[in-house]
Amino acid sequence: MKVGIIGCGNIGTELALFIQKETNLNLMYLCDVDDDNARKLKERLRDVKITSIGDLITNSDLIIEAASKDTVKDILNTLDLFEKEILIMSTIGIIENMGTFNKIKGCRIHIPSGAIAGLDAITAVSGKITSLTLTTTKPIQGLRDCPHIIKNNIDLKEIKTKRTIFEGNLKEAIEGFPKNINVAATLFLKSKFKKMKIRIIADPETKTNNHEIICKGSFGTITSKTENLPSKNPKTSYLAILSAMQILKDIKN
Ligand SMILES: NC(=O)c1ccc[n+]([C@@H]2O[C@H](COP(=O)([O-])OP(=O)(O)OC[C@H]3O[C@@H](n4cnc5c(N)ncnc54)[C@H](O)[C@@H]3O)[C@@H](O)[C@H]2O)c1
């Protein structure tokens, strides 16, 4: 299976090295808007080619998106995705292009569980949920430069103890935290529950990205909690990378 990776940053790099070391998949193409990132990763790999996003999509059997929500739009709008496998990390990009996503046929889209746990159960109870809450607690450095922080003049340096800095729905969470609330997008894609409530807490004392899900309905209550150590990128939990690796292990070559 010919593999192409879009996005040669933190996740793309870890997945590329993993593919060549631990799987029989044939990593052939890389692409990144930042030429340096693509070049640096190429130097650490065997026999890969840097290419354009269009050529990568056309020539790969398995497309790995580890770039940005805008890249997801480009992939979903590609006319011929027939029989391709696509792994999407920037799940916010799916939410923002739901119309196109729902129309796609004939290819397999893999959505890793990312930094949360219990999505198998949440998927199973989809349609029977009466309330769903995601509470995300992050270290201060993981929240810098988010639009919600800037818009509301929140001085992160002033936060000395745990503080709720956001409460709202999925749309508001995506607007306020467009790069670091993929967990909420993934949770929606699996639960299909439109009234999900999201709370974001800034905690100057925590070293982990924590996600607590409480899901209630006719089945009872599902509670799941992860305390994630960050990867090399403080905004990305290591578990998110491991969950994508697990999908790659499961894809039969
Ligand atoms: N699903 C999850 O649970 C989860 C968890 C963590 C991160 N993410 C998402 O995964 C993506 C990658 O995360 P990361 O930690 O590797 O980020 P990163 O910033 O380390 O790397 C992203 C790379 O993609 C490149 N890029 C950006 N836009 C591009 C485009 N349009 N075309 C080609 N390349 C482009 C950047 O230049 C960079 O090299 C982000 O969108 C992030 O929000 C998802």
The ligand as an ORCA input file, in Angstrom:
! r2SCAN-3c Opt
* xyz 0 1
  N      -7.302     14.143     16.564
  C      -6.618     14.525     17.628
  O      -6.893     14.116     18.766
  C      -5.467     15.453     17.450
  C      -4.500     15.572     18.452
  C      -3.444     16.418     18.243
  C      -3.333     17.171     17.088
  N      -4.296     17.066     16.149
  C      -4.205     17.848     14.904
  O      -3.286     17.213     14.020
  C      -2.645     18.192     13.195
  C      -1.124     18.027     13.266
  O      -0.682     18.222     14.603
  P       0.883     18.387     14.944
  O       1.003     18.354     16.428
  O       1.670     17.441     14.131
  O       1.132     19.883     14.446
  P       2.517     20.536     13.956
  O       2.267     21.999     14.014
  O       3.656     19.980     14.719
  O       2.673     20.071     12.417
  C       1.787     20.446     11.406
  C       2.565     20.436     10.084
  O       1.646     20.583      9.009
  C       2.125     21.587      8.118
  N       0.955     22.179      7.462
  C       0.061     23.068      7.961
  N      -0.867     23.367      7.041
  C      -0.573     22.648      5.941
  C      -1.179     22.507      4.663
  N      -2.273     23.190      4.335
  N      -0.606     21.658      3.759
  C       0.519     20.965      4.072
  N       1.141     21.062      5.271
  C       0.596     21.882      6.192
  C       2.906     22.558      8.994
  O       3.835     23.298      8.218
  C       3.578     21.589      9.961
  O       4.806     21.104      9.460
  C      -3.127     19.568     13.693
  O      -4.178     20.038     12.891
  C      -3.643     19.261     15.096
  O      -4.645     20.181     15.503
  C      -5.336     16.210     16.292
*
